[in-house]
């Protein structure tokens, strides 16, 4: 049974004076604020659509005539769109 066991071999690392190829690759980092903008945009569209559907059948609340979901949804769409435009990943960076 011991003859089936193999001794682990040691691998020596060879370092060359040439620069590493992985350092030469350019990696693009996508800012987290771009994803925040996408989330704001998606949630804003969902709230805006629900507010527009609710417009013709407002709930029985005191301030239903202000149509808060339409305003908040529109604000989130504008903010999310602005974040997506400002922090979009570009090839020039």
C-alpha positions as CSV (number, residue, x, y, z in Angstrom):
1,X,0.0,0.0,0.0
2,X,2.9,2.4,0.7
3,X,4.2,1.9,-2.8
4,X,1.1,3.7,-4.2
5,X,1.9,6.9,-2.2
6,X,4.0,9.3,-4.0
7,X,6.3,11.8,-2.5
8,X,5.4,15.4,-3.3
9,X,7.9,17.0,-5.6
10,X,9.2,20.5,-5.0
11,X,8.8,23.0,-7.7
12,X,11.4,25.7,-7.7
13,X,10.4,29.1,-8.9
14,X,12.5,30.7,-11.5
15,X,12.6,34.5,-11.6
16,X,13.8,36.2,-14.7
17,X,14.9,39.7,-15.2
18,X,12.1,40.3,-17.8
19,X,9.0,42.0,-16.6
20,X,6.0,39.8,-15.8
21,X,3.5,39.6,-18.6
22,X,0.6,39.9,-16.3
23,X,1.8,43.4,-15.2
24,X,1.7,44.6,-18.8
25,X,-2.0,43.8,-19.2
26,X,-4.2,46.8,-18.7
27,X,-7.2,45.9,-16.5
28,X,-10.2,48.2,-16.5
29,X,-11.7,48.9,-13.1
30,X,-15.4,49.7,-13.2
31,X,-16.2,52.2,-10.4
32,X,-18.7,51.1,-7.8
33,X,-20.6,54.3,-8.4
34,X,-21.5,53.1,-11.9
35,X,-23.3,50.1,-10.3
36,X,-25.0,52.4,-7.8
37,X,-26.3,54.5,-10.8
38,X,-27.6,51.3,-12.4
39,X,-29.4,50.4,-9.2
40,X,-30.9,53.9,-8.8
41,X,-32.0,53.8,-12.5
42,X,-33.7,50.4,-12.2
43,X,-35.4,51.2,-8.9
44,X,-36.4,54.6,-10.2
45,X,-38.0,53.1,-13.3
46,X,-39.9,50.6,-11.2
47,X,-41.2,53.2,-8.8
48,X,-42.1,55.6,-11.7
49,X,-44.0,52.9,-13.6
50,X,-45.9,51.9,-10.4
51,X,-46.7,55.6,-9.8
52,X,-48.0,56.1,-13.3
53,X,-50.2,53.0,-13.0
54,X,-51.4,54.3,-9.7
55,X,-52.2,57.8,-11.1
56,X,-55.6,56.8,-12.5
57,X,-56.5,54.8,-9.3
58,X,-55.0,56.7,-6.4
59,X,-55.1,55.0,-3.0
60,X,-57.3,56.3,-0.2
61,X,-54.6,58.3,1.6
62,X,-54.6,62.0,2.6
63,X,-51.8,63.2,0.3
64,X,-52.6,60.8,-2.7
65,X,-53.1,63.9,-4.9
66,X,-49.4,64.7,-4.7
67,X,-48.4,61.4,-6.6
68,X,-45.2,60.9,-4.6
69,X,-44.2,57.7,-6.5
70,X,-44.1,59.6,-9.7
71,X,-41.9,62.4,-8.2
72,X,-39.6,60.0,-6.4
73,X,-39.3,57.6,-9.3
74,X,-38.5,60.5,-11.7
75,X,-35.8,61.8,-9.2
76,X,-34.2,58.3,-8.9
77,X,-34.2,57.9,-12.7
78,X,-32.5,61.3,-13.2
79,X,-29.9,60.6,-10.4
80,X,-29.3,57.1,-11.7
81,X,-28.9,58.3,-15.3
82,X,-26.4,61.0,-14.1
83,X,-24.4,58.5,-12.1
84,X,-24.3,56.1,-15.1
85,X,-23.1,58.8,-17.4
86,X,-20.5,60.3,-15.1
87,X,-19.0,57.1,-13.9
88,X,-19.4,54.9,-17.0
89,X,-16.4,52.8,-17.8
90,X,-14.5,54.1,-20.8
91,X,-11.8,52.7,-23.0
92,X,-9.6,55.8,-22.7
93,X,-8.8,55.3,-19.0
